[in-house]
Amino acid sequence: MDQKQFLSAMAQIAEEKGIPQEKIIETLEMAIAAAYKKDYGKKGQNIKAEFNQETGEVKISQVFLVVEESMLREEGEEDEVEEKEGEEEDKKIRFNPHKHMMLEEAKKIKKDVKVEDEIEIPLETHTDYGRIAAQTAKQVIIQRLREAEREVVYEEYKDKEDEVISAVVQRIEGRNIFLDIGKITGILFPEEQIPGERYFIGQRVRVYILKVEQSPKGANIVLSRAYPKLVSRLFAIEVPEISAGSVEIKSIAREPGSRTKIAVFSDEEGVDPVGSCVGQKGSRVQAVINELSGEKIDIIEYEEDPSKYIANSLSPAKVLSVKVDKEKRTALATVPDDQLSLAIGQEGQNVRLAAKLTGWKIDVKSESGEVKKVEKKEDKESEEKEDSKKKTKKKEEKETKKKAKKKEKETKKDSKEEK
């Protein structure tokens, strides 16, 4: 292979793998250095290879670290050096003539050299390598290219963290869903899935990149369909006013698969934030609802005045008045008698989401005076769990008593028979 073909092949690899050409050259140099050391080097030598892209020539050199007497470990001195109080650990090195060079000797080669600098001594270049050396070079190239590719993929997706991307369901293992997101596979854990949503191989869905982590095997990408920011990112895609900055999403509260409340705001004249998100005949909000498998979405207008904001947050119910306690951050909303159940919602969902959206504790009362307090879903679940535990404990106690009585009867019967 001539020089042009060789450089063309490297450029092709760089393009296919998405790796910078400098990394390919660096990998090639490491492979040549490893092959040279295998056939012509000595133990402990630090071999460096430099590849010239213009001429195609390779220069081989031996690298020495410049040291002085105080840095060296004397014969018989223990390997472990005790740490001195108030000072950094003084790590001494064992002198190796193939790796180290004394300062006095190094100054004969380069006058301005300093301790811990590196000196390069040119070596004879060889082009013929044995089978083992060639195999070593091949392994170095494969390993380094894989590492470089993993690094490139990690950096690419790390930049996409907190974004929404399109993905295709690749495989399903138990309750974990693996999705093809381009150069790598991401995982959708059960807790990040929309409750009740079903997935099938080849299905295309939009997912939120929740977390990108580096691991020895490459990048681990955790995806989400349940995270609240997925809704705001989908609105940013569907609503040009949000991506342009004229409409701002102030807050979002979500119970995945069921309902979402989103508060929007605009300080530009002539811009209706709610209308912008709803779209003509509801086209924009419907596109987001379809993407979320029919999840209901309430779009409300954000207000600086807490009373107005809380009244808006209880939509679709009509609110007559709101009394707020700013110190305790509590509010009491009054609604018409026929709107009480609508304001509270099924199992308290509407008022619960309104409280989460605004950051206020909200109680709702009807015009006639009936008060309904907001109950946190988590508290309700914990109470149910506690009741279940108590019932289980009582059942276990009853069974234990029954077993004890039965055993007692059998013991008495056995004793009578013996008599």
C-alpha positions in Angstrom: 0.0 0.0 0.0 1.5 3.4 -1.0 1.3 6.6 1.1 -1.8 8.0 -0.5 -3.7 4.8 -0.1 -2.6 4.5 3.5 -3.6 8.1 4.4 -6.9 7.6 2.6 -7.6 4.4 4.6 -6.9 6.3 7.9 -9.3 9.1 6.8 -12.0 6.5 6.0 -11.6 4.9 9.5 -11.8 8.3 11.1 -15.0 9.2 9.2 -16.7 5.8 9.8 -15.9 5.7 13.5 -16.3 9.4 14.2 -12.7 9.5 15.6 -10.5 12.5 15.0 -7.6 11.7 12.6 -5.1 12.8 15.2 -6.3 10.0 17.4 -5.8 7.5 14.5 -2.2 8.7 14.0 -1.6 8.5 17.8 -2.9 4.9 17.9 -0.7 4.0 14.9 2.4 5.5 16.6 1.7 3.5 19.8 1.3 0.3 17.8 4.6 0.8 15.9 6.3 1.6 19.2 4.9 -1.6 20.8 6.0 -3.7 17.8 9.5 -2.2 17.8 9.9 -2.8 21.5 8.8 -6.5 21.0 11.4 -7.2 18.4 14.3 -4.7 19.0 13.7 -3.2 22.4 14.9 -4.0 25.9 13.0 -4.4 29.1 12.1 -1.1 30.8 12.7 1.0 27.6 10.3 3.8 26.8 10.0 3.7 23.0 8.3 6.5 21.1 7.3 6.5 17.4 6.6 9.6 15.3 4.7 9.2 12.0 5.2 11.9 9.3 1.9 12.2 7.3 3.6 14.1 4.5 6.5 11.7 3.8 5.1 8.5 5.4 8.4 8.0 7.3 8.5 6.8 10.9 11.1 8.0 13.4 11.9 5.8 16.4 13.4 7.2 19.6 14.1 6.2 23.2 12.7 8.5 25.9 14.7 9.0 29.1 13.5 10.8 32.2 16.1 13.2 33.6 16.8 12.6 37.3 19.2 13.7 40.0 20.9 11.9 42.9 18.3 13.0 45.6 15.5 11.4 43.6 17.1 7.9 43.6 16.5 5.1 46.0 19.6 3.6 47.6 20.3 -0.1 47.5 18.5 -1.9 50.4 16.2 1.1 51.0 12.6 0.0 51.6 10.1 0.5 48.8 7.6 2.2 51.1 8.6 5.7 52.1 7.0 7.1 55.2 5.0 10.2 54.8 6.5 13.3 56.5 4.2 15.5 58.6 3.1 18.7 56.8 4.8 17.5 53.5 3.8 15.5 50.5 4.9 11.9 50.2 8.5 11.8 48.9 8.4 9.1 46.2 11.9 7.9 45.3 12.6 5.9 42.2 14.9 3.0 41.4 17.3 3.9 38.7 16.9 2.1 35.4 19.6 2.9 32.7 17.1 2.1 29.9 14.5 4.6 31.3 16.4 7.2 33.4 19.3 9.6 32.7 21.3 11.6 35.2 21.1 15.4 35.0 24.9 15.7 34.3 24.8 13.3 31.4 21.6 14.9 30.0 23.2 18.4 30.0 25.9 17.1 27.6 23.1 16.4 25.1 20.9 19.4 25.9 22.3 22.3 27.9 19.1 23.8 29.2 17.6 20.5 30.4 16.0 20.3 33.8 15.1 17.6 36.3 12.0 15.6 35.3 12.3 16.7 31.7 12.4 14.1 28.9 15.3 13.5 26.6 14.7 11.7 23.3 17.6 9.7 21.7 17.0 8.6 18.1 17.2 4.8 17.4 17.7 2.8 14.2 14.4 2.5 12.3 13.3 -1.0 11.3 10.5 -1.9 8.8 10.6 -5.7 9.1 8.8 -7.1 12.2 8.2 -10.6 13.3 4.7 -12.3 13.5 4.4 -11.8 17.3 5.4 -8.1 17.0 2.8 -7.6 14.2 0.2 -9.3 16.3 1.1 -7.0 19.3 0.7 -4.0 17.1 -2.7 -5.2 15.8 -4.0 -5.7 19.4 -2.8 -2.2 20.3 -4.6 -0.7 17.3 -7.9 -2.6 18.0 -7.9 -1.7 21.7 -7.0 2.0 21.3 -9.5 2.5 18.5 -12.2 0.9 20.6 -11.3 3.2 23.5 -11.2 6.2 21.3 -14.6 5.3 19.8 -16.1 4.9 23.3 -14.7 8.2 24.3 -16.2 10.0 21.2 -19.6 8.4 21.8 -19.6 9.3 25.5 -18.7 13.0 24.8 -21.4 13.1 22.0 -24.2 11.9 24.3 -22.9 13.7 27.4 -23.6 16.9 25.4 -27.1 15.6 24.7 -27.9 15.0 28.4 -31.3 16.7 29.3 -32.5 16.6 25.7 -35.2 14.6 23.9 -34.3 12.3 21.1 -36.1 9.8 18.9 -35.3 6.1 19.6 -36.3 2.7 18.3 -37.1 -0.3 20.6 -34.3 -2.8 20.0 -35.0 -5.5 22.5 -37.0 -6.2 25.7 -35.5 -8.0 28.7 -38.0 -8.5 31.5 -39.3 -5.1 32.3 -36.2 -3.3 31.0 -36.5 -1.8 27.5 -33.3 -1.3 25.3 -33.6 1.4 22.7 -31.4 2.1 19.7 -30.5 5.8 19.8 -27.9 5.9 17.0 -24.3 4.9 17.8 -25.2 3.2 21.1 -28.1 1.5 23.0 -29.8 3.2 25.8 -31.9 1.6 28.6 -35.4 2.5 29.8 -35.8 1.1 33.4 -39.3 0.2 34.7 -39.5 3.3 37.0 -38.7 5.6 34.0 -41.5 4.1 31.8 -45.0 5.5 31.6 -47.3 3.3 33.7 -49.5 1.0 31.5 -47.5 1.8 28.3 -46.6 -1.2 26.2 -43.6 -1.4 23.9 -42.8 -3.6 20.9 -39.7 -4.3 18.8 -39.2 -1.7 16.1 -41.5 0.9 17.8 -40.3 4.5 17.5 -40.6 6.7 20.6 -39.3 10.0 21.9 -37.2 9.6 25.1 -35.5 12.0 27.5 -31.8 11.4 28.1 -31.7 11.4 31.9 -28.1 10.3 32.7 -24.9 9.6 30.7 -22.2 7.7 32.7 -18.8 6.5 31.6 -17.9 2.8 32.3 -15.1 0.4 31.2 -17.4 -1.0 28.6 -18.4 2.4 27.2 -21.1 4.9 27.9 -24.2 3.9 30.0 -27.2 5.9 28.9 -30.3 6.0 31.1 -33.5 7.1 29.3 -36.8 8.3 30.6 -40.4 8.6 29.5 -41.7 9.5 33.0 -39.5 12.5 33.8 -41.4 15.8 34.0 -38.9 17.6 31.7 -39.8 15.3 28.9 -43.1 17.2 28.6 -41.4 20.6 28.6 -38.9 19.5 25.9 -41.8 18.1 23.7 -43.5 21.5 24.0 -40.3 23.2 23.0 -40.2 21.0 19.8 -43.9 21.7 19.0 -44.2 25.4 20.0 -41.8 27.8 18.1 -42.6 30.5 20.7 -41.0 28.4 23.5 -37.8 27.6 21.5 -37.6 31.3 20.5 -37.9 32.4 24.1 -41.1 34.5 23.8 -43.0 32.0 25.9 -41.4 30.5 29.1 -42.4 27.3 31.0 -42.3 28.4 34.6 -43.3 25.1 36.3 -44.4 21.6 35.6 -46.1 18.9 37.7 -46.6 15.4 36.4 -48.1 12.1 37.3 -46.8 10.0 34.3 -49.5 8.2 32.3 -52.3 10.1 34.0 -52.1 13.9 34.1 -49.7 16.9 33.7 -50.1 20.5 34.7 -47.8 23.1 33.0 -47.5 26.8 33.8 -46.5 29.1 31.0 -45.7 32.8 30.9 -44.9 35.6 28.4 -43.9 39.2 29.0 -44.1 40.1 25.3 -47.1 42.1 24.1 -49.6 40.3 21.8 -48.3 36.8 22.8 -50.8 34.5 24.4 -48.7 31.9 26.2 -51.6 29.4 26.7 -52.9 29.9 23.1 -49.4 29.4 21.7 -49.1 26.0 23.5 -52.6 24.9 22.6 -52.2 25.7 18.9 -54.8 26.1 16.3 -57.7 23.7 17.1 -55.5 22.2 19.8 -53.0 20.8 17.2 -49.8 21.5 19.3 -51.0 20.2 22.6 -52.6 17.2 20.9 -49.2 16.3 19.3 -47.6 16.2 22.8 -50.6 14.2 24.2 -50.3 11.6 21.4 -46.5 11.3 22.1 -47.3 10.6 25.8 -49.9 7.9 25.0 -53.0 10.0 25.7 -51.8 11.6 29.0 -54.0 14.6 29.9 -52.3 18.0 29.9 -53.6 21.2 31.6 -51.9 24.4 30.4 -52.3 27.3 32.8 -51.1 30.8 32.8 -48.4 31.7 35.3 -49.1 34.8 37.6 -46.9 36.6 40.0 -49.9 37.1 42.3 -50.1 33.8 44.3 -54.0 34.0 44.6 -54.4 34.3 40.8 -51.7 31.6 40.2 -53.4 29.1 42.6 -56.8 29.9 41.0 -55.4 29.2 37.6 -53.7 26.0 38.8 -57.0 24.4 39.8 -58.2 24.5 36.2 -60.5 23.2 34.8 -62.5 24.1 37.9 -63.7 27.7 38.3 -62.5 29.3 41.5 -64.4 32.0 43.3 -61.7 33.2 45.7 -58.4 32.3 47.2 -57.1 33.2 50.6 -53.3 32.8 51.1 -51.1 32.7 54.2 -47.7 33.8 52.8 -45.8 32.8 56.0 -47.1 29.2 56.1 -47.4 29.1 52.3 -50.9 27.7 52.6 -54.0 28.6 50.6 -57.8 28.1 50.9 -59.6 28.1 47.6 -63.4 28.6 47.4 -65.3 27.0 44.5 -69.0 26.7 43.6 -70.7 23.6 45.1 -71.0 21.9 41.8 -67.3 22.4 41.1 -65.9 20.9 44.3 -65.3 17.4 43.0 -63.8 18.8 39.7 -61.4 21.0 41.7 -60.3 18.1 43.8 -60.2 15.6 41.0 -60.2 11.8 41.0 -58.5 10.7 44.3 -57.4 14.3 44.9 -55.2 14.4 41.7 -56.2 17.8 40.5 -55.6 19.7 43.7 -52.4 17.5 44.4 -50.9 18.5 41.1 -51.9 22.2 41.6 -50.1 22.1 45.0 -47.0 20.5 43.3 -47.1 23.1 40.5 -47.4 26.2 42.7 -45.4 25.0 45.7 -48.2 25.9 48.0 -50.3 23.7 50.3 -53.9 24.0 49.0 -57.2 23.3 50.7 -60.4 23.5 48.8 -63.9 24.4 50.1 -67.3 24.7 48.5 -69.4 27.9 48.6 -71.6 26.2 51.2 -68.6 25.6 53.5 -67.5 22.0 53.0 -63.7 21.8 53.3 -61.5 19.2 51.5 -57.9 19.1 52.5 -55.2 18.1 50.0 -53.7 14.7 50.8 -50.3 13.7 49.5 -50.3 10.6 47.4 -47.2 9.4 49.2 -48.8 9.8 52.6 -51.9 7.9 51.4 -49.7 5.1 50.1 -47.6 4.9 53.3 -50.9 4.7 55.4 -52.2 1.9 53.2 -48.9 0.1 53.6 -49.0 0.5 57.4 -52.6 -0.8 57.5 -51.6 -3.8 55.4 -48.6 -4.5 57.7 -50.9 -4.3 60.8 -53.4 -6.7 59.2 -50.7 -9.1 58.3 -49.2 -9.0 61.8 -52.6 -9.7 63.4 -53.2 -12.6 61.0 -49.8 -14.1 61.9 -50.5 -13.7 65.6 -53.8 -15.6 65.2 -52.2 -18.4 63.3 -49.5 -18.7 65.9 -52.1 -18.9 68.7 -54.0 -21.6 66.8 -50.9 -23.6 66.3 -50.0 -23.3 70.0 -53.5 -24.5 71.1 -53.4 -27.4 68.6 -50.0 -28.5 69.9 -51.2 -28.2 73.5 -54.3 -30.5 72.7 -52.0 -33.0 71.0 -49.7 -33.1 74.0 -52.6 -33.6 76.5 -54.0 -36.4 74.2 -50.6 -38.2 74.1 -50.2 -38.0 77.9 -53.7 -39.5 78.5 -52.9 -42.4 76.1 -49.7 -43.1 78.0 -51.6 -43.3 81.3 
